[in-house]
């Protein structure tokens, strides 16, 4: 029976492909004068979605002043502007657990050695959290040191990714930008990307790069063209700084994501970690604690995982058809507002390129 259904679906997909030519999933939607509609392959629990070939998709996250998700907004609460011009929202969704393809990019450079075991477990927990076994959620694993490597191609099975994560050991330089390029260009895609499912990358690293062939500007443009949202889990330890932090922040802000810092601002109440003078002259020193040090690290990583997982699955999805000519090839800016809630924080990608590279 399964074989017959699969064969029937194959014929239906072939017939659909002959009657309506959908855009290639790897490229951003091309502008066209005609509003021809294409339908993505339905998942087990969703209906087919129709996407116009010149439609722009904007995942949006809304949080209050305490960082809590605002998840009860409707389409008429939002205003969208394309190059300063107001747009009509053609599609709106606030459903939780929307289909998504998640790339896990793990830094294996020498910079990640200090807390490697903690972040190794964080990557495992994040994979298990974001790939619960539902066919709507897919993921892949890319590691990078001197060169990037696709360890696990796109799959719905989190255990394949977990198995590889547990084998990893850090060492070498960092080719983060080349890893982002690989995520955008050299892995198996899921039918319907980047609309249904959406594309997300999570970088677990400190953002530094000393081995890439691709530049930061190039991969930011590539991510924007391929409608990728980038998140970062910084591996910078408490009391340290990284020259790559600006890289992570820029990648996230330009694509609508965010960076979390699980090991920053910890230990303020932890006895034994630079909290008491060790001698009468007031000199500080590391002393043996009572387990609070490890507990603080675990709590910080737990909250970071929850923040990323919560945001990926709690976004609003807006789509609109921009009123631009077919000759428009330059980067176009996007602005999203919620006029009735002026104090909320809104995250979305800054813009898009109407044409693929």
C-alpha positions in Angstrom: 0.0 0.0 0.0 2.8 2.4 1.0 4.6 1.7 -2.4 1.3 2.4 -4.3 0.8 5.7 -2.5 4.4 6.8 -3.0 4.1 5.9 -6.7 0.9 7.9 -7.0 2.4 10.9 -5.3 5.4 10.7 -7.7 3.1 10.8 -10.7 1.2 13.7 -9.2 4.4 15.6 -8.5 5.6 15.0 -12.1 2.4 16.2 -13.5 2.5 19.3 -11.4 6.1 20.0 -12.4 5.0 19.8 -16.1 2.1 22.1 -15.7 3.6 24.8 -13.5 7.3 25.5 -13.4 8.2 26.3 -9.7 11.4 28.3 -9.0 14.4 26.5 -7.9 14.4 26.1 -4.1 18.0 27.1 -3.7 17.4 30.6 -5.1 15.5 33.6 -3.8 12.2 34.2 -5.6 12.6 36.0 -8.9 10.4 38.9 -9.7 8.0 38.5 -12.6 5.2 40.5 -14.1 2.8 37.6 -14.0 1.6 36.4 -10.6 1.9 32.7 -11.4 1.3 30.5 -8.4 3.2 27.4 -7.4 2.3 24.9 -4.8 4.7 23.3 -2.4 4.5 19.6 -1.6 2.2 19.1 1.4 3.5 17.7 4.7 1.8 15.2 6.8 -0.1 17.8 8.8 -0.2 20.9 6.6 -2.2 21.8 3.5 -0.4 22.8 0.3 0.6 26.5 0.2 0.5 28.7 -2.9 3.4 31.0 -3.4 3.6 33.6 -6.1 6.9 33.7 -7.9 7.6 37.3 -6.9 6.5 36.9 -3.3 8.7 37.9 -0.4 8.7 35.9 2.8 9.5 37.6 6.2 9.8 35.6 9.4 9.2 38.0 12.3 9.9 37.6 16.1 8.1 39.9 18.6 9.2 40.1 22.2 8.3 42.4 25.1 10.7 44.5 27.2 11.6 41.4 29.3 12.4 39.2 26.3 9.2 37.2 26.4 7.5 36.2 23.1 4.4 38.1 22.1 2.4 35.4 20.3 -1.1 36.6 20.1 -0.9 39.2 17.3 -3.0 39.2 14.1 -2.1 40.2 10.6 -3.7 43.6 10.9 -1.4 44.4 13.9 1.6 44.5 11.5 2.8 47.0 8.9 5.3 46.0 6.3 7.4 48.5 4.2 9.4 47.6 1.1 12.0 50.3 0.3 9.8 52.6 2.4 6.6 51.8 0.6 3.7 50.1 2.5 2.8 46.6 1.4 -0.3 44.5 1.6 0.3 41.2 3.5 -0.8 38.4 1.3 -0.2 35.6 3.7 0.1 35.5 7.5 0.7 32.7 10.0 1.4 32.5 13.7 1.1 28.7 14.0 3.7 27.1 16.3 5.9 24.3 14.9 6.0 25.5 11.4 8.1 23.4 9.0 11.8 24.4 9.0 15.2 23.1 7.8 17.9 23.8 10.4 21.6 23.8 9.7 23.8 23.1 12.8 27.2 24.7 12.2 29.7 23.7 14.9 33.0 25.4 15.5 35.8 22.9 15.9 38.7 25.4 16.1 41.1 25.7 19.0 39.0 28.5 20.3 36.2 26.1 21.4 38.5 23.9 23.5 37.8 25.6 26.9 34.2 24.6 27.3 34.0 22.1 24.5 32.2 19.3 26.4 29.5 21.8 27.5 28.9 23.1 24.0 29.0 19.6 22.6 26.1 18.6 24.9 24.4 21.9 24.0 24.5 21.0 20.3 23.1 17.6 21.1 20.3 19.0 23.2 19.5 21.6 20.5 19.4 19.0 17.8 17.0 16.8 19.8 14.9 19.8 20.7 14.5 21.1 17.1 14.3 17.7 15.4 11.6 15.9 17.5 11.0 13.2 14.8 8.2 15.1 13.0 8.6 15.1 9.2 8.1 18.8 9.2 11.5 19.4 10.8 14.7 18.6 9.0 18.3 19.3 9.8 21.9 18.9 8.8 25.3 19.1 10.5 28.4 21.0 9.2 31.5 21.3 11.3 34.3 23.7 10.6 38.0 24.1 11.6 40.6 24.7 8.8 37.9 23.6 6.4 34.1 23.0 6.6 32.8 19.5 6.4 29.2 18.3 5.8 29.0 15.5 8.5 25.3 14.8 8.1 23.2 15.7 5.1 19.6 16.9 5.4 17.6 14.4 7.5 14.6 14.3 9.9 16.4 11.9 12.2 18.1 13.8 15.0 20.0 10.6 16.1 22.2 10.8 13.0 23.3 14.2 13.9 23.7 13.3 17.6 25.9 10.3 16.7 28.3 12.5 14.8 28.3 15.3 17.4 29.4 12.9 20.1 32.5 11.9 18.0 33.8 15.4 17.5 37.0 16.8 18.9 38.2 20.4 18.4 41.5 21.5 16.8 42.7 23.8 14.1 41.6 27.1 12.6 38.2 28.5 11.8 36.5 28.6 8.4 33.0 29.9 9.5 32.2 31.8 6.4 33.0 28.8 4.2 30.7 26.7 6.4 27.9 29.2 5.8 28.5 29.0 2.1 28.4 25.2 2.2 25.1 25.4 4.1 23.6 27.6 1.5 24.9 25.8 -1.6 26.1 22.2 -1.0 23.6 20.1 0.9 20.4 18.3 0.0 17.3 20.5 0.0 13.8 19.7 1.0 11.0 20.3 -1.6 9.2 23.6 -0.9 12.2 25.5 0.6 12.5 28.4 1.5 8.8 29.0 2.0 7.5 25.7 3.5 9.9 24.7 5.1 11.8 27.8 6.1 15.6 27.9 6.3 17.5 28.5 9.5 21.2 28.2 10.5 22.4 27.9 14.1 26.2 28.7 14.5 27.7 27.3 17.7 31.0 29.1 17.9 32.6 32.5 18.8 32.4 34.0 15.3 36.1 34.3 14.5 37.3 33.3 11.1 40.9 32.8 10.0 40.7 30.2 7.3 37.8 31.0 4.9 38.0 31.7 1.2 34.6 33.4 1.3 34.3 36.8 2.9 31.7 37.8 5.5 30.1 40.2 3.1 29.7 37.5 0.5 28.1 34.9 2.8 25.7 37.6 4.2 24.5 38.4 0.7 24.3 34.6 -0.1 22.2 34.0 3.0 19.9 37.0 2.2 19.4 35.7 -1.4 18.6 32.2 -0.1 16.2 33.5 2.6 18.2 32.1 5.5 17.8 33.3 9.1 21.0 32.9 11.1 21.2 32.4 14.9 24.4 32.2 17.0 25.2 30.5 20.3 28.4 32.2 21.3 31.1 30.0 22.9 32.9 33.0 24.5 33.7 32.3 28.1 32.9 34.6 31.1 35.6 37.3 31.4 36.8 36.8 27.8 36.1 38.7 24.5 36.3 37.6 20.9 37.1 39.6 17.8 34.6 37.4 16.0 31.6 38.6 18.2 30.9 41.4 15.7 30.7 38.8 12.9 28.1 36.8 14.7 26.1 39.9 15.6 26.1 41.1 12.0 25.2 37.7 10.5 22.2 37.6 12.9 21.0 41.2 12.5 21.2 41.2 8.7 19.2 38.0 8.4 16.7 38.5 11.2 18.2 36.1 13.8 19.9 36.7 17.2 22.9 35.8 19.2 22.7 34.3 22.7 25.6 34.2 25.2 25.2 31.3 27.6 28.5 31.9 29.4 28.3 35.6 29.8 27.0 37.4 33.0 27.2 34.2 35.0 28.8 33.6 38.4 27.7 36.8 40.1 26.3 34.8 43.0 28.6 31.9 42.8 30.8 31.4 45.8 34.4 30.6 45.0 34.6 32.2 41.5 36.3 35.6 41.9 33.7 36.5 44.5 35.8 36.8 47.7 39.4 38.0 48.4 41.8 35.2 49.0 44.1 37.0 51.3 44.3 40.0 53.6 45.6 42.2 50.8 42.4 41.8 48.9 43.8 39.6 46.1 41.3 37.5 44.3 41.8 33.9 43.3 39.9 30.9 42.0 38.9 28.6 44.9 37.1 25.4 45.1 33.3 25.8 45.0 30.4 23.6 45.9 29.2 22.7 42.4 27.6 26.1 41.7 30.2 26.8 39.0 29.0 23.8 36.9 25.4 24.5 37.8 25.7 28.1 36.5 27.2 26.9 33.2 24.5 24.3 32.7 21.7 26.8 33.5 23.2 29.4 31.1 23.3 26.8 28.2 19.8 25.6 29.0 18.4 29.1 28.8 20.3 29.7 25.5 18.9 26.5 24.0 15.4 27.4 25.1 15.8 30.9 23.6 16.9 29.7 20.2 14.4 26.8 20.0 11.6 29.0 21.2 12.3 31.7 18.6 12.6 29.3 15.7 9.2 27.7 16.5 7.4 30.9 17.6 7.8 33.2 14.6 5.2 35.0 12.7 5.4 34.4 8.9 4.5 37.3 6.6 4.5 37.2 2.8 3.8 40.0 0.4 4.1 40.8 -3.3 6.3 43.9 -3.8 5.2 46.5 -6.4 8.5 46.7 -8.3 9.5 46.3 -12.0 11.3 43.3 -13.4 14.5 45.3 -13.8 14.9 45.7 -10.0 18.1 43.9 -9.1 19.5 45.8 -6.1 19.1 45.0 -2.4 15.7 46.1 -1.2 15.1 47.1 2.5 12.3 45.7 4.6 10.8 47.3 7.7 8.2 45.7 10.0 6.3 47.6 12.7 3.5 46.9 15.2 2.1 50.5 15.7 -0.2 49.6 18.6 2.8 48.2 20.6 5.6 50.7 20.3 7.7 49.2 23.1 8.0 45.7 21.7 11.2 44.5 20.1 10.8 43.2 16.5 13.4 41.0 14.7 13.2 40.4 11.0 15.7 40.4 8.1 16.8 43.8 6.9 16.0 43.1 3.2 16.3 40.9 0.2 17.7 40.6 -3.3 15.0 40.2 -6.0 17.3 37.9 -8.0 19.5 35.0 -7.2 23.3 35.4 -7.5 
